[in-house]
Amino acid sequence: MTAVQTTISPVDERVYVERPYATAADIERTLAHAVKAQRAWKTTPIAGRVRIANAFCAAFEKRRDAIAEEITWQMGRPLAAAPGEVRGTLERARHMAAIAEESLADLDAGPKAGFRRFVRREPLGVVLTIAAWNYPYLIAVNSVVPAILAGNAVILKHSAQTPLCAERFAECFEEAGLPQGVYQYLHMTHIDTERVIGDPRTAFVAFTGSVAGGHSVQHAAADRFVATGLELGGNDPAYVRADAHFSHAVENLVDGAFFNSGQSCCGIGRIYVDEKIYERFVAEFVKLTNAYKLGNPTDQSVNLGPLVRTRAADEVRRTIDAAVKGGARALIDAGRFAASRSGTPYLAPQVLVDVRQEMPVMQEETFGPLVSILKVRGDEEAIACMNDSRYGLTASVWTSDTQAALAIGERIETGTWFMNRCDYLDPALSWVGVKDSGRGCTLSQVGFEHLTRPKSFHLRTAVTP
């Protein structure tokens, strides 16, 4: 009997989706089909690939309401917020399509008498994308659409929590007219996924997930010269200077900490506030946090849904308890949130103060609706604290001084540096982590470089007899 992958909805903890795992024969057929399809697809002019990518976007947009509802049931994001993922997915796909022809054009090496010289960006072959559940379409689109635009074939292995996303992509690509085999998906076990990573037909692996998951991908790829792109964990910091636009900073940092129930790799986990405005900032932050409505995410009035599963919520509860036992103070009364109950994935947001930089809650990724706020004396202390982390995905400063923001940003060890915003991805900019937040790059013109290899053409056009 074929083993079955089961998706438990965090909304009501009932089975929402069941899918059979791919068999060895399924995996073999998929890889063979991808290799064959890619050989033909790479000869398609870039303009033709762009047309299909735009048609994919049109098909995706037609399904926006159903896709948004499925996101809610699969991973628990409030239905009122789920359409934002559809819009973001389209923004990223359309941007990459818009810049593809210029970004993938040949690089002319310049004039040289008797020669023609250029560098061509060749597709890698078969790209394996392993996508996470927390932003299921936004994560997948970062590599899937650019890889196809670059002339690769793609096999998507999506999280067991969000398998319908892989299937929706397939529907949209089929409607767009993408040749069969250029995009495929597999519902696979971890062991089978590792085998596909190790298969010589896999030319690139794009993985989004935990640091431990990233190490597993590296281990599976260790015996091959295959490139990997890894977007891993984060515990992203924010620094609120005394000259910040106060209300703007509070409102956006509350959202940055608790959107998606804090289940964001670039969500705000720790906030450093100048001592001159610290007490006022904390008071306003708590006030806005208490205004959240936690509950069933299919209710349009709810803006804080459950965590992805009870086990994840329990882990955040343990983190809070450990921090409080270590001297931190929890400022939010969970009793204000009637839906927050132990033994369920529904968890009240929490704000911790009196934390110390060396505490685990300040050093490790929590991945839940929890944020810690620490008072600092100024820029130097804030910079030291922000960099005191094994993660480096994003960081932000909240100030009215652009020059100060630039000067501080040059010293911060992250892939993205924000001023007066956070928890956002601009497809025109490269998305990249440093330290244990990963390596490689998606999106922007630079993102295409990781999905292609340079091939130099050195042609002598004038030959003397």
HELIX and SHEET records of a PDB file:
HELIX    1   1 ALA A   24  TRP A   41  1                                  18    
HELIX    2   2 ILE A   46  LYS A   62  1                                  17    
HELIX    3   3 ARG A   64  MET A   75  1                                  12    
HELIX    4   4 PRO A   83  SER A  103  1                                  21    
HELIX    5   5 PRO A  136  LEU A  149  1                                  14    
HELIX    6   6 PRO A  163  ALA A  176  1                                  14    
HELIX    7   7 HIS A  190  GLY A  198  1                                   9    
HELIX    8   8 VAL A  211  ALA A  221  1                                  11    
HELIX    9   9 PHE A  246  PHE A  258  1                                  13    
HELIX   10  10 PHE A  259  GLY A  262  5                                   4    
HELIX   11  11 TYR A  278  THR A  289  1                                  12    
HELIX   12  12 THR A  310  LYS A  325  1                                  16    
HELIX   13  13 ALA A  334  ARG A  336  5                                   3    
HELIX   14  14 PRO A  360  GLN A  363  1                                   4    
HELIX   15  15 ASP A  379  ASN A  387  1                                   9    
HELIX   16  16 THR A  402  GLY A  409  1                                   8    
HELIX   17  17 SER A  444  GLU A  449  1                                   6    
SHEET    1   A 2 VAL A   4  ILE A   8  0                                        
SHEET    2   A 2 VAL A  15  PRO A  20 -1                                        
SHEET    1   B 3 LEU A 107  ASP A 108  0                                        
SHEET    2   B 3 PHE A 115  PRO A 123 -1                                        
SHEET    3   B 3 THR A 452  ARG A 460 -1                                        
SHEET    1   C 6 TYR A 183  TYR A 185  0                                        
SHEET    2   C 6 ALA A 153  HIS A 158  1                                        
SHEET    3   C 6 VAL A 126  ALA A 131  1                                        
SHEET    4   C 6 THR A 202  THR A 208  1                                        
SHEET    5   C 6 ALA A 227  GLU A 231  1                                        
SHEET    6   C 6 GLY A 438  ARG A 439 -1                                        
SHEET    1   D 7 ARG A 329  ALA A 330  0                                        
SHEET    2   D 7 GLN A 350  VAL A 353 -1                                        
SHEET    3   D 7 LEU A 370  VAL A 376  1                                        
SHEET    4   D 7 ILE A 268  ASP A 274  1                                        
SHEET    5   D 7 ASP A 236  VAL A 240  1                                        
SHEET    6   D 7 THR A 394  TRP A 398  1                                        
SHEET    7   D 7 THR A 416  MET A 419  1                                        
SHEET    1   E 2 TYR A 391  GLY A 392  0                                        
SHEET    2   E 2 VAL A 434  LYS A 435 -1                                        
END                                                                             
